[in-house]
Amino acid sequence: MKNNRFFMLLMYSLGYLGISIFTQTAVKWYQYYYTPPEFNTQGLKMLVPISLIGFSMIVARIFDSISDPIVAYYSDKLNTKMGRRIPFVVFGLPVLMISFIMMWFPPVSEESIVNFVYLTFVLSLFFVAFTVVVAPYLALIPEITKDAKERITVTMMQGITQIIGVMIAEAGSGILISIFNFKIMGIILGIFAFLTLMLTPIFVKEEKIEQENIPTVGMFASIKMTLTNANFMYYLTAAIALWFGINTLTIAMPYITEVLLKTPAEDSGFMIAGAFVVAVLFSFFVPKLTLLYGKKKLLMVFSIMFAGILALTGLFGTVFNKTVSIIIILLAGIPLSVFFVVPNAMIADIAELDGIKTGQRREGMFFGAQGFIIKVVIGISSLVTPLLFKVFGYSTENPLGLQLCGPLAGIIILLSLIVFSKYSLTEKELEKYKLESKK
């Protein structure tokens, strides 16, 4: 029975392969594909004006963000034979795969407003479908894990599969692009990501929830309850800053590699993949460190480390040569391993305690609210990065825009920790409430 349960949790965790492949590949390459540098190894042409490319992502993230609370609310309210969450995964996945593949098939082969409109539509469809699948998927964590140890083990497995997925997206996408092209890469990775996410509805059977635990509050009341949860907001401040930093680095790395380090943009994938190898290795220590020191302390320490690494990227190609720069990127794998394991466990803790106190199971809304706000911030970072390029430059002669990306993100992360320091929920407190609720 124990082995069957572990197998189920493993199949669930493997879904993060698909999640990270979809998002990492799209975010890493969409801007480079549509607005490549003048000299590039793939012979790509400018497809969208550089001043507009960020707005495609902003519009997409707006639609995406609007869908977050809606999907979260109805995945909390839904009560079917398949469960509350699984139906969203089953019906959202085909749309997610198709929209991902469409991204690499622009209608016009040269710079055109038509491509801008097309990209905006496809990105919007992609991120809405992503929300429909991923928010309910994540909301399963507090439902299918029984205690703190199992929860951190599941999020560790998710973290590892997410990292492997990112490695596939980073290095694998570059290899496929070099061998074939962007279109073939999109088809292969889209189908593979689809198959890994389908493991969840195949192997995970949701436990039937009691009718009295189905939320009775309206959507806006549920949103208000979520956003007035103090610990959730303290946590969210740090999460927002971390994802701003991760997304900024993801977008900037192909440019940093080609312009500052003077190597092909595809090599950025191998550097990021190397960082994730380090992250996978370090991930096995995260559960033990978490149980020993607590989630809050671990997240704070490694956020500071990540902020420092981001700041150092501004010195690539000047103070730091290629070899040292690669080492710095590899070291980023250590804090990334913590970011891929601890946050989901923290959200699960917050949602579970809220359910105990209110008597209403609203896990979906907590993950949905996080998704809503973080996606807006990621959209902002997707606008800020090309604006930095445009204002300060991203060429060999004038690279200041590239050099500012990392330090700016690092400062934002450090400032967020001032708020996050007020987070007070501990593992012992949660266990105490769980025991009392069973009496």
C-alpha positions in Angstrom: 0.0 0.0 0.0 2.8 2.3 0.9 4.6 1.6 -2.4 1.4 2.2 -4.4 1.0 5.5 -2.6 4.6 6.5 -3.4 4.1 5.5 -7.1 1.0 7.7 -7.3 2.8 10.7 -5.8 5.7 10.2 -8.2 3.4 10.1 -11.2 1.8 13.3 -9.9 5.2 14.9 -9.5 6.2 14.0 -13.0 3.6 16.5 -14.3 6.0 19.2 -13.4 8.2 18.0 -16.3 5.5 19.2 -18.7 4.8 22.4 -16.7 8.4 23.5 -16.8 8.9 22.5 -20.5 5.9 24.5 -21.6 6.7 27.7 -19.6 10.5 27.7 -19.8 10.7 27.0 -23.5 8.1 29.7 -24.3 9.5 32.3 -22.0 13.1 31.6 -23.0 12.7 31.7 -26.8 9.5 33.6 -27.8 11.3 37.0 -27.6 14.5 35.8 -29.2 12.5 34.1 -32.0 10.4 37.1 -32.9 13.0 39.8 -32.2 16.5 38.2 -32.8 19.7 40.2 -32.6 20.9 41.5 -36.0 23.6 38.9 -36.2 22.5 35.4 -35.0 23.6 31.9 -35.8 20.1 30.7 -36.9 19.6 33.3 -39.6 16.4 34.5 -38.0 14.7 37.7 -39.2 13.0 40.3 -37.1 9.3 39.3 -37.0 7.9 41.9 -34.6 9.1 45.5 -33.8 11.3 45.4 -30.7 9.2 48.1 -29.1 6.1 46.0 -29.2 7.3 42.5 -28.2 6.9 43.2 -24.5 3.3 44.3 -25.0 2.4 40.9 -26.4 3.4 39.3 -23.1 1.7 42.0 -21.1 -1.6 41.5 -22.9 -1.3 37.7 -22.6 -0.5 37.9 -18.9 -3.6 40.2 -18.3 -5.9 37.5 -19.8 -4.0 34.9 -17.9 -4.3 36.8 -14.7 -8.0 37.3 -15.1 -8.4 33.6 -15.6 -6.6 32.7 -12.4 -9.2 33.6 -9.8 -12.0 32.2 -12.1 -10.3 28.9 -12.5 -9.3 28.8 -8.8 -12.9 29.5 -7.7 -14.6 27.0 -9.8 -12.0 24.3 -9.1 -12.7 24.8 -5.4 -16.5 24.6 -6.1 -16.6 21.8 -8.6 -17.6 18.4 -7.3 -17.7 15.6 -9.9 -17.0 11.9 -10.1 -13.5 12.8 -11.4 -13.0 15.1 -8.5 -12.6 18.9 -8.2 -9.2 19.4 -10.0 -8.7 16.5 -12.5 -11.4 17.7 -15.0 -9.5 21.0 -15.5 -6.3 19.1 -16.3 -8.0 16.7 -18.7 -9.8 19.3 -20.8 -7.2 22.1 -20.6 -4.2 20.1 -21.7 -5.0 19.7 -25.5 -5.5 23.5 -25.8 -2.2 24.1 -23.9 -0.3 21.8 -26.3 -1.8 23.2 -29.5 -1.3 26.9 -28.5 2.4 26.1 -27.6 3.0 24.6 -31.0 1.2 27.5 -32.8 3.7 29.9 -31.2 6.5 28.8 -33.6 4.4 29.2 -36.7 4.1 33.0 -37.4 1.9 33.8 -40.4 4.4 36.3 -42.0 8.1 35.6 -42.5 9.2 39.2 -42.0 8.6 42.0 -39.6 4.9 42.7 -39.5 2.1 44.0 -37.2 0.2 40.8 -38.2 2.8 38.8 -36.4 2.4 41.0 -33.3 -1.4 40.4 -33.3 -0.9 36.7 -33.9 1.8 36.4 -31.1 -0.4 38.3 -28.7 -3.4 36.0 -29.4 -1.4 32.8 -29.2 0.4 33.8 -26.0 -2.9 34.7 -24.4 -4.5 31.4 -25.4 -1.4 29.6 -24.2 -1.3 31.2 -20.7 -5.0 30.9 -20.1 -4.8 27.2 -21.0 -1.8 26.9 -18.7 -3.8 28.4 -15.8 -6.7 26.0 -16.5 -4.3 23.1 -16.1 -1.7 24.2 -13.6 -3.8 26.0 -10.9 -6.0 22.9 -10.2 -2.9 20.6 -10.5 -1.1 22.5 -7.8 -4.2 22.7 -5.6 -3.9 18.9 -5.3 -0.8 19.1 -3.1 -2.5 19.7 0.3 -5.2 17.2 -0.7 -3.0 14.2 -1.6 -0.3 14.7 1.1 -1.0 13.6 4.7 1.8 15.2 6.8 4.7 17.7 6.7 7.3 15.1 5.7 5.2 13.7 2.9 4.4 17.2 1.7 8.0 18.3 1.5 8.9 15.0 -0.2 6.3 15.6 -2.9 7.4 19.2 -3.5 11.0 17.9 -3.6 10.0 15.4 -6.3 8.1 18.2 -8.1 11.2 20.4 -7.7 13.5 17.8 -9.2 11.1 17.0 -12.1 10.6 20.7 -12.7 14.4 21.2 -12.8 14.7 18.2 -15.2 12.0 19.8 -17.3 13.8 23.1 -17.4 17.0 21.3 -18.4 15.1 19.7 -21.2 13.7 23.1 -22.2 17.0 24.9 -21.9 19.5 22.4 -23.4 17.0 20.2 -25.3 15.4 23.1 -27.1 18.8 24.4 -28.2 19.8 21.0 -29.5 16.5 20.6 -31.4 16.8 24.1 -32.8 20.4 23.4 -34.0 19.4 20.0 -35.6 16.1 21.0 -37.0 14.5 24.5 -36.4 12.2 26.3 -34.0 9.0 24.7 -35.6 10.1 21.1 -35.1 11.4 21.9 -31.6 7.9 23.2 -30.7 6.1 20.1 -32.0 8.4 17.6 -30.2 8.5 19.4 -26.9 4.8 20.2 -27.0 3.8 16.6 -27.4 6.3 15.4 -24.8 5.1 17.9 -22.2 1.5 16.9 -22.9 2.2 13.3 -22.2 3.9 13.9 -18.9 1.0 16.0 -17.6 -1.5 13.4 -18.6 0.1 11.1 -15.9 -1.8 13.0 -13.2 -5.4 12.3 -14.4 -4.4 8.7 -15.2 -2.8 7.8 -11.8 -4.2 10.3 -9.3 -7.6 9.6 -7.8 -9.0 12.5 -5.8 -10.6 11.7 -2.5 -14.2 12.7 -2.4 -14.6 15.9 -0.4 -17.4 16.4 2.1 -20.2 18.7 0.9 -19.9 20.9 4.0 -16.2 21.6 3.1 -17.1 22.9 -0.4 -16.7 26.7 -0.3 -20.0 28.6 0.1 -18.6 32.1 -0.3 -18.7 33.9 -3.6 -15.7 34.4 -5.9 -14.9 38.0 -4.8 -15.4 37.1 -1.1 -13.0 34.2 -1.5 -10.4 36.4 -3.2 -10.7 38.9 -0.4 -10.3 36.2 2.3 -7.2 35.0 0.5 -5.6 38.4 0.0 -6.3 39.4 3.7 -4.4 36.3 4.9 -1.3 38.0 6.4 1.1 35.1 6.1 0.0 34.5 2.5 0.8 38.1 1.6 4.1 38.1 3.4 5.1 34.9 1.5 3.7 36.3 -1.8 6.0 39.4 -1.6 9.1 37.2 -1.6 7.7 34.9 -4.3 6.9 37.9 -6.6 10.4 39.2 -6.4 12.0 35.8 -6.9 10.0 35.2 -10.1 10.8 38.7 -11.3 14.4 37.7 -11.0 14.1 34.3 -12.6 12.1 35.6 -15.5 14.5 38.5 -16.1 17.5 36.1 -16.1 15.6 33.7 -18.4 14.9 36.4 -21.0 18.3 38.0 -20.8 20.5 34.9 -20.9 20.5 34.3 -24.7 21.4 37.9 -25.2 24.0 37.9 -22.4 25.6 34.8 -23.9 25.7 36.1 -27.5 26.5 39.8 -26.8 28.6 39.8 -23.5 30.2 36.4 -23.7 30.4 36.3 -27.5 29.2 32.7 -27.9 26.1 31.4 -29.7 22.8 32.1 -28.0 22.0 28.4 -27.9 24.9 27.9 -25.4 22.9 29.8 -22.8 20.7 26.7 -22.6 23.7 24.5 -21.7 24.8 27.0 -19.0 21.3 27.1 -17.5 21.1 23.3 -17.8 24.3 23.0 -15.9 22.9 25.2 -13.1 19.9 22.8 -12.9 22.2 19.8 -12.7 23.5 21.5 -9.5 20.0 22.2 -8.5 19.0 18.5 -8.8 21.9 17.4 -6.8 21.2 19.9 -4.0 17.5 19.2 -4.0 18.0 15.9 -2.1 19.3 18.0 0.8 16.4 20.5 0.8 13.8 18.3 2.7 16.2 17.6 5.5 17.3 21.3 5.7 13.6 22.3 5.7 12.7 20.0 8.6 15.8 21.1 10.5 15.6 24.9 10.0 12.1 25.6 8.7 10.8 26.8 5.4 11.0 30.6 6.2 14.7 30.6 7.2 15.7 28.5 4.2 13.9 30.7 1.7 15.4 33.9 3.2 19.0 32.6 3.2 18.9 31.3 -0.4 17.0 34.4 -1.7 20.0 36.5 -0.5 22.4 34.2 -2.3 20.3 34.4 -5.5 20.2 38.2 -5.4 24.0 38.3 -5.2 24.3 36.0 -8.2 21.9 38.1 -10.2 23.9 41.2 -9.4 27.1 39.5 -10.6 25.7 38.9 -14.1 26.1 42.6 -14.8 29.8 42.0 -14.8 29.9 39.2 -17.3 32.3 39.8 -20.2 34.0 42.7 -18.4 35.1 41.8 -14.8 34.3 38.1 -15.3 35.5 36.1 -18.3 33.5 33.3 -19.8 34.8 30.6 -17.4 34.0 32.5 -14.3 30.7 33.5 -15.7 29.8 29.9 -16.2 30.8 29.0 -12.7 28.5 31.8 -11.3 25.6 30.5 -13.4 26.2 27.0 -12.1 26.1 28.3 -8.5 22.6 29.7 -9.2 21.5 26.1 -9.1 21.8 26.0 -5.3 19.2 28.7 -4.5 17.0 27.6 -7.4 16.7 24.1 -5.9 15.2 25.7 -2.8 12.8 27.9 -4.8 11.5 24.8 -6.7 10.8 22.9 -3.5 9.8 25.2 -0.6 7.2 27.7 -2.0 4.6 25.1 -3.0 4.9 23.5 0.4 4.4 26.9 2.1 1.3 27.6 0.0 0.0 24.1 0.9 0.6 24.9 4.6 -1.1 28.3 4.4 -4.1 26.9 2.5 -4.5 23.9 4.9 -4.5 26.1 8.0 -7.0 28.4 6.4 -9.3 25.5 5.7 -9.0 24.3 9.3 -9.9 27.7 10.6 -12.7 28.6 8.2 -14.1 25.1 7.5 -13.9 25.8 3.8 -11.4 24.1 1.5 -10.1 26.8 -0.8 -6.7 25.4 -1.9 -7.4 26.4 -5.5 -7.9 30.0 -4.6 -4.6 30.3 -2.8 -2.6 28.8 -5.7 -4.8 30.8 -8.1 -4.2 34.1 -6.3 -0.4 33.4 -6.3 -0.6 32.6 -10.0 -2.6 35.8 -10.7 -0.1 38.1 -9.0 3.1 36.4 -10.1 2.0 36.2 -13.7 1.3 40.0 -13.7 4.8 40.5 -12.3 6.3 38.1 -14.9 4.5 40.1 -17.5 6.0 43.3 -16.1 9.5 41.8 -16.1 8.9 40.8 -19.8 8.1 44.4 -20.5 10.9 45.9 -18.4 13.7 43.7 -19.9 13.1 44.8 -23.6 12.6 48.4 -22.4 16.0 48.2 -20.7 17.4 46.9 -23.9 15.8 49.7 -25.9 16.8 52.6 -23.6 20.3 51.5 -22.6 21.2 49.2 -25.5 21.8 45.4 -26.0 24.5 45.4 -28.6 28.3 44.7 -28.4 29.0 48.4 -28.7 26.4 49.5 -26.1 25.5 46.6 -23.7 24.4 48.6 -20.7 20.7 47.3 -20.9 21.9 43.7 -20.6 24.3 44.6 -17.7 21.5 46.3 -15.7 19.0 43.4 -15.8 20.6 41.2 -13.1 21.5 43.9 -10.6 18.0 45.4 -10.8 16.3 42.0 -10.1 18.7 41.4 -7.2 17.8 44.6 -5.5 14.1 43.9 -5.8 14.6 40.5 -4.2 16.5 42.0 -1.2 13.8 44.6 -0.6 11.1 41.9 -0.7 12.8 40.0 2.2 12.0 43.0 4.5 8.3 42.1 4.2 8.8 38.4 4.1 10.6 38.5 7.5 7.2 39.0 9.1 6.0 35.6 8.0 5.1 33.6 11.1 3.5 30.2 10.3 5.6 27.3 11.5 5.3 23.6 10.9 4.7 23.1 14.7 1.8 25.6 14.6 0.1 23.8 11.7 0.4 20.4 13.3 -1.1 21.8 16.5 -4.1 23.1 14.6 -4.5 19.8 12.7 -4.5 17.8 15.9 -7.0 20.1 17.6 -9.3 19.9 14.5 -9.5 16.1 14.9 -10.7 16.2 18.5 
